[in-house]
Amino acid sequence: MLTASFLRPARSALRVVPSPSARLFSTSRVARYADEAGDKHSFTFPESHFAYHKCGPVSLDVDATKNEMLDMYKNMVLIRRLETASDQLYKAKMIRGFCHLSTGQEAVAAGMHAAIAKDDAIITAYRCHGFTLLRGASAMSIIAELMGRRDGCSQGKGGSMHMFAHEFYGGNGIVGAQVPIGAGIALAQKYLEKGTMTFAMYGDGAANQGQVFEAFNMAKLWNLPCVFVCENNNYGMGTSALRASASTKYYTRGDYIPGIRVNGMDVLAVREASKYAREWALAGNGPLVMEMVTYRYGGHSMSDPGTTYRTREEIQHMRSTNDPITGLKERILERGIANEDELKKMDKEARTDIDKAVAEAKESPEPDLKELFTDIYTVGNEPRFLRGTAPDELHHYAKSQL
C-alpha cells in the first residue's frame, strides 16, 4: 500500500507535515543492470509506489533504455523551464488573467506521454501547459497563447486554461466538467472502433463533483476505454484534501470501477502504471480510476502565494527529497546512463529553447478584433448576427457564410 504519510497528516493536524525520512523515490531500491553491455537498464520499485482496488498488480521490475530515460528527463526539464518562463512573464504583466503552473508535477505529464500512443486522447483541467507541449504544440505557441497573441495554439483566444493539440482536448476551465467530456471521447473511440483510449484527468479538488461520478457510471455501463486520472496534489485551491474529502483514497472512489494509486513523483512509476491502465482499457475491461499522488511547489494559481495553508518548510522538504527531476537524475547518474556534463548540456539546451520561444512569442501580434467572432459556430451554421460585449455591438455574418 502506498502510504502517503509524507503528504497526509493526522486529521486533527489539518496541515501537511511531510515525514523527514520519507522519499517518494528510492535510489537504494534501484535494482541490478538487466544487461551490463546492453542499452536496457532494470529497476525495482518499492511496493509502496502502488496501491490497488479490485485490480493489479503493476510489476515492480521495469526496464528502460538510455534513450527512454533521457527523453523523460528532457521532457520534464522542458516543462519546468516553460513554467518558470510563464511565471516570470506573468510577474512582468505580459501574461494576465488565470494562470496555473505545474511546477513539481512534471512526472505525471512526462510519464503518461512515455506510455501512450500518438492517437490516444487526453483531456485535463486548467493546469495543462506541460500536456499541451508533449502532445505536440510548440513552446512558442503555448507562450504566445498565454500572452494572448495571434500565433498562440488557440490563436490567442484561449489563454492558460484553453489549449489544444493533437488528440489533446484541453485545458478546461470549469472544475470537473472535462471528466464527462472525456467519457464522451472514449465513447466515440469505441463507437468508431479506433483502437484507442482516453485519459480523463481531474484534480483532488474536483473529485467530489457530482458529474465525475455520473461519468463513472456511464463509462462502466457502456464499458468505455476511459481511464479517469485524479492528479492528487493534496490541495484543492487553498484547502487540504483532508478538510474537503471524507475519503482521500481517490483510486477507490469508482467503487465498482477498479483503481490504482501511483507515486506521481516518480516518472518511471507513472509510465508503468499508465501502460497498465492503457492495456486494461484497450483489452475491453472498461474504465479504470488512477490516482497520481503528486505535489505542486507553487500556489494554486499565480494569485495564490501557496504559503497561507502550508509551511515554507513543507514545500522545501518536498523539493529537496522528492523532486521528480532530481529523482530521475540520480538514477541516470548512479547507473552511468549519462554523466553530469551531459545532463547539464540538456538543461542548458532546454533553457535556450524556451528563451527562444519567449522571444518569438513576444514578436507575435495580438489577434484582430474580428477574431472574437470566429470559431464559435461551424462554417455554414452561423446565425445572422451575434452580439458582442455590449448590446449595441453586433457582428453580422456574410450571406455567403449562412
TORVO-762497 format. One record per residue (C-alpha): residue in one letter; chain; x, y, z. Coordinates in pm, whole numbers, plus 50000, padded with zeros to 5 digits. Layout:
# TORVO-762497
- resn:chain:px:py:pz
- A:A:X:Y:Z
...
***
This chain:
# TORVO-762497
- resn:chain:px:py:pz
- M:A:50000:50000:50000
- L:A:50125:50345:49911
- T:A:50141:50520:50244
- A:A:50134:50892:50184
- S:A:50247:50993:50531
- F:A:50481:51240:50367
- L:A:50172:51416:50231
- R:A:49886:51329:50464
- P:A:49894:51419:50831
- A:A:49659:51311:51104
- R:A:49317:51469:51052
- S:A:49346:51675:51365
- A:A:49654:51849:51228
- L:A:49478:51989:50921
- R:A:49819:52073:50779
- V:A:50060:51869:50573
- V:A:50378:51785:50760
- P:A:50594:51555:50549
- S:A:50788:51288:50731
- P:A:51160:51383:50737
- S:A:51257:51029:50641
- A:A:51005:50983:50362
- R:A:51105:50976:49997
- L:A:50881:50919:49700
- F:A:51162:50759:49502
- S:A:51439:50541:49634
- T:A:51770:50504:49458
- S:A:51873:50250:49717
- R:A:51596:50023:49586
- V:A:51711:50055:49226
- A:A:51791:49705:49110
- R:A:52063:49542:48906
- Y:A:52155:49602:48546
- A:A:51945:49387:48314
- D:A:52236:49370:48072
- E:A:52557:49550:48160
- A:A:52668:49550:47796
- G:A:52329:49643:47656
- D:A:52117:49952:47632
- K:A:51845:49843:47875
- H:A:51859:49907:48245
- S:A:51644:49737:48507
- F:A:51496:49900:48816
- T:A:51283:49779:49104
- F:A:51016:49995:49267
- P:A:50933:49985:49638
- E:A:50596:49818:49698
- S:A:50473:50148:49845
- H:A:50478:50303:49496
- F:A:50141:50143:49415
- A:A:49812:50051:49581
- Y:A:49518:49871:49423
- H:A:49141:49847:49426
- K:A:48999:49537:49253
- C:A:49288:49516:49005
- G:A:49666:49491:48974
- P:A:49943:49445:49030
- V:A:50182:49656:48827
- S:A:50518:49484:48802
- L:A:50774:49623:49046
- D:A:51052:49534:48799
- V:A:51085:49764:48499
- D:A:51327:49805:48210
- A:A:51415:50133:48040
- T:A:51663:50217:47767
- K:A:51908:50504:47778
- N:A:51707:50694:47518
- E:A:51385:50645:47712
- M:A:51540:50769:48034
- L:A:51696:51074:47871
- D:A:51377:51153:47680
- M:A:51175:51158:48003
- Y:A:51440:51373:48168
- K:A:51440:51617:47876
- N:A:51061:51643:47876
- M:A:51043:51716:48247
- V:A:51316:51979:48223
- L:A:51140:52144:47928
- I:A:50812:52158:48119
- R:A:50980:52311:48422
- R:A:51158:52572:48210
- L:A:50832:52650:48034
- E:A:50653:52700:48365
- T:A:50942:52910:48502
- A:A:50923:53134:48196
- S:A:50546:53160:48237
- D:A:50590:53261:48599
- Q:A:50836:53534:48501
- L:A:50615:53665:48219
- Y:A:50314:53676:48449
- K:A:50506:53875:48708
- A:A:50617:54110:48428
- K:A:50245:54156:48344
- M:A:50290:54013:47996
- I:A:50054:53729:48090
- R:A:49725:53827:48250
- G:A:49420:53651:48383
- F:A:49424:53299:48522
- C:A:49748:53104:48506
- H:A:49803:52768:48677
- L:A:50152:52618:48679
- S:A:50252:52253:48723
- T:A:50598:52300:48873
- G:A:50665:51986:49077
- Q:A:50410:51775:48888
- E:A:50615:51722:48571
- A:A:50643:51345:48617
- V:A:50270:51298:48556
- A:A:50273:51451:48208
- A:A:50613:51307:48109
- G:A:50537:50957:48239
- M:A:50198:50939:48071
- H:A:50341:51069:47745
- A:A:50602:50792:47751
- A:A:50332:50526:47792
- I:A:50062:50612:47541
- A:A:50018:50613:47165
- K:A:50004:50924:46949
- D:A:49632:50882:46875
- D:A:49524:50812:47233
- A:A:49334:51106:47380
- I:A:49398:51320:47688
- I:A:49168:51579:47840
- T:A:49255:51765:48157
- A:A:49174:52067:48370
- Y:A:49346:52404:48363
- R:A:49698:52301:48478
- C:A:49767:52198:48121
- H:A:50081:52362:47977
- G:A:50304:52054:48008
- F:A:50049:51824:47847
- T:A:50000:52068:47560
- L:A:50375:52075:47497
- L:A:50420:51698:47498
- R:A:50114:51641:47279
- G:A:50276:51839:47001
- A:A:50221:52212:47047
- S:A:50539:52419:47026
- A:A:50669:52606:47328
- M:A:50636:52928:47128
- S:A:50267:52865:47054
- I:A:50200:52791:47422
- I:A:50374:53106:47544
- A:A:50209:53313:47270
- E:A:49873:53177:47382
- L:A:49946:53270:47741
- M:A:50025:53622:47621
- G:A:49711:53641:47409
- R:A:49898:53658:47078
- R:A:49789:53557:46729
- D:A:50043:53276:46698
- G:A:49912:53104:47010
- C:A:49791:52746:46984
- S:A:49433:52879:47024
- Q:A:49503:53196:46823
- G:A:49533:53396:47143
- K:A:49171:53341:47244
- G:A:49208:53060:47496
- G:A:49482:53166:47734
- S:A:49626:52943:48003
- M:A:49319:52726:48051
- H:A:49217:52650:47692
- M:A:49499:52495:47493
- F:A:49470:52215:47241
- A:A:49693:51985:47035
- H:A:49671:51652:46855
- E:A:49421:51436:47048
- F:A:49457:51676:47338
- Y:A:49121:51828:47425
- G:A:49229:52091:47677
- G:A:49271:52269:47908
- N:A:48920:52321:48058
- G:A:48822:52596:48299
- I:A:48510:52453:48465
- V:A:48607:52234:48761
- G:A:48537:51869:48682
- A:A:48347:51940:48359
- Q:A:48616:51778:48145
- V:A:48555:51437:48302
- P:A:48221:51359:48131
- I:A:48364:51506:47809
- G:A:48647:51256:47842
- A:A:48393:50976:47876
- G:A:48231:51108:47558
- I:A:48563:51098:47373
- A:A:48606:50737:47483
- L:A:48251:50661:47364
- A:A:48342:50798:47020
- Q:A:48659:50589:47015
- K:A:48464:50274:47092
- Y:A:48180:50354:46851
- L:A:48421:50426:46566
- E:A:48637:50123:46658
- K:A:48952:50334:46662
- G:A:49152:50102:46886
- T:A:49250:50395:47108
- M:A:49160:50511:47459
- T:A:49121:50826:47668
- F:A:49280:50961:47986
- A:A:49027:51193:48152
- M:A:49212:51392:48417
- Y:A:49095:51597:48713
- G:A:49233:51719:49045
- D:A:49160:51618:49402
- G:A:48960:51941:49433
- A:A:48729:51826:49152
- A:A:48700:51469:49283
- N:A:48384:51550:49482
- Q:A:48196:51692:49182
- G:A:47875:51507:49101
- Q:A:47946:51499:48729
- V:A:48260:51294:48796
- F:A:48050:51015:48945
- E:A:47794:51043:48666
- A:A:48077:50992:48418
- F:A:48199:50690:48619
- N:A:47852:50537:48596
- M:A:47811:50586:48221
- A:A:48165:50467:48148
- K:A:48103:50146:48340
- L:A:47759:50088:48191
- W:A:47895:50123:47839
- N:A:48233:49963:47913
- L:A:48423:50261:47773
- P:A:48802:50263:47716
- C:A:48846:50551:47960
- V:A:49100:50590:48241
- F:A:48992:50850:48496
- V:A:49307:51009:48641
- C:A:49298:51208:48964
- E:A:49607:51430:48995
- N:A:49613:51446:49373
- N:A:49848:51728:49475
- N:A:49678:51731:49816
- Y:A:49533:52081:49792
- G:A:49219:52196:49613
- M:A:49300:52565:49573
- G:A:49387:52653:49933
- T:A:49210:52367:50107
- S:A:49379:52048:50220
- A:A:49222:51735:50076
- L:A:49175:51612:50433
- R:A:48936:51901:50501
- A:A:48742:51860:50177
- S:A:48710:51483:50124
- A:A:48558:51226:50357
- S:A:48780:50972:50181
- T:A:49113:51067:50029
- K:A:49159:50724:49873
- Y:A:49062:50864:49536
- Y:A:49159:50549:49350
- T:A:48876:50364:49532
- R:A:48614:50630:49454
- G:A:48492:50442:49147
- D:A:48357:50169:49378
- Y:A:48252:49925:49104
- I:A:48538:50054:48884
- P:A:48884:49915:48967
- G:A:49151:50162:49070
- I:A:49522:50208:49123
- R:A:49721:50461:49324
- V:A:50061:50565:49189
- N:A:50364:50751:49315
- G:A:50316:51051:49086
- M:A:50659:51196:49167
- D:A:50841:50902:49006
- V:A:50825:50931:48628
- L:A:50907:50563:48577
- A:A:50624:50459:48809
- V:A:50385:50687:48624
- R:A:50495:50538:48292
- E:A:50445:50179:48406
- A:A:50108:50250:48569
- S:A:49990:50435:48259
- K:A:50096:50141:48040
- Y:A:49900:49909:48268
- A:A:49593:50136:48257
- R:A:49608:50173:47879
- E:A:49633:49798:47826
- W:A:49345:49747:48070
- A:A:49118:49981:47877
- L:A:49212:49852:47531
- A:A:49161:49490:47640
- G:A:48790:49560:47679
- N:A:48791:49568:48059
- G:A:48613:49903:48073
- P:A:48715:50206:48275
- L:A:48982:50237:48544
- V:A:49039:50504:48809
- M:A:49400:50607:48863
- E:A:49524:50838:49138
- M:A:49857:51013:49088
- V:A:49993:51128:49426
- T:A:50192:51439:49340
- Y:A:50277:51784:49473
- R:A:50282:52138:49338
- Y:A:50552:52371:49460
- G:A:50371:52693:49374
- G:A:50027:52819:49461
- H:A:49704:52701:49306
- S:A:49733:52986:49056
- M:A:49957:53289:49018
- S:A:49735:53488:49253
- D:A:49795:53236:49532
- P:A:50129:53256:49718
- G:A:50076:52896:49830
- T:A:50209:52955:50181
- T:A:49899:53055:50380
- Y:A:49772:52698:50414
- R:A:50106:52514:50430
- T:A:50451:52598:50559
- R:A:50751:52700:50354
- E:A:50938:52420:50531
- E:A:50695:52165:50388
- I:A:50746:52292:50034
- Q:A:51124:52297:50073
- H:A:51121:51946:50217
- M:A:50931:51816:49915
- R:A:51167:51994:49677
- S:A:51478:51857:49847
- T:A:51365:51496:49896
- N:A:51101:51416:49635
- D:A:51163:51627:49327
- P:A:51078:51424:49015
- I:A:51359:51568:48801
- T:A:51620:51517:49074
- G:A:51494:51163:49131
- L:A:51538:51064:48769
- K:A:51871:51245:48751
- E:A:52001:51041:49045
- R:A:51902:50719:48873
- I:A:52069:50824:48548
- L:A:52394:50921:48719
- E:A:52402:50623:48952
- R:A:52373:50383:48660
- G:A:52613:50567:48432
- I:A:52341:50621:48172
- A:A:52473:50974:48126
- N:A:52720:51190:48313
- E:A:52677:51523:48486
- D:A:52808:51723:48191
- E:A:52564:51558:47951
- L:A:52269:51638:48177
- K:A:52390:51996:48223
- K:A:52403:52028:47846
- M:A:52042:51910:47824
- D:A:51944:52161:48093
- K:A:52117:52440:47901
- E:A:51951:52339:47573
- A:A:51610:52343:47740
- R:A:51675:52691:47876
- T:A:51791:52810:47532
- D:A:51487:52658:47358
- I:A:51240:52818:47598
- D:A:51419:53155:47591
- K:A:51398:53148:47212
- A:A:51028:53058:47230
- V:A:50964:53352:47463
- A:A:51143:53594:47228
- E:A:50945:53469:46928
- A:A:50615:53484:47118
- K:A:50680:53846:47213
- E:A:50710:53930:46843
- S:A:50370:53781:46764
- P:A:50095:54046:46721
- E:A:49766:54048:46906
- P:A:49471:53893:46720
- D:A:49249:54118:46510
- L:A:48926:54213:46688
- K:A:48723:54034:46420
- E:A:48865:53708:46558
- L:A:48626:53750:46852
- F:A:48351:53621:46625
- T:A:48531:53325:46467
- D:A:48543:52963:46584
- I:A:48205:52994:46756
- Y:A:47991:52811:46502
- T:A:48090:52567:46230
- V:A:48109:52723:45886
- G:A:47763:52739:45732
- N:A:47581:52723:46065
- E:A:47632:53081:46184
- P:A:47331:53292:46289
- R:A:47251:53614:46101
- F:A:47425:53817:46369
- L:A:47597:53779:46705
- R:A:47611:54025:46991
- G:A:47948:54132:47123
- T:A:48045:54252:47469
- A:A:47776:54526:47470
- P:A:47412:54527:47349
- D:A:47489:54768:47063
- E:A:47791:54570:46942
- L:A:47664:54343:46668
- H:A:47858:54128:46425
- H:A:47670:54039:46106
- Y:A:47788:53726:45928
- A:A:47821:53749:45549
- K:A:47542:53587:45349
- S:A:47795:53350:45197
- Q:A:47858:53214:45543
- L:A:47491:53145:45619
***
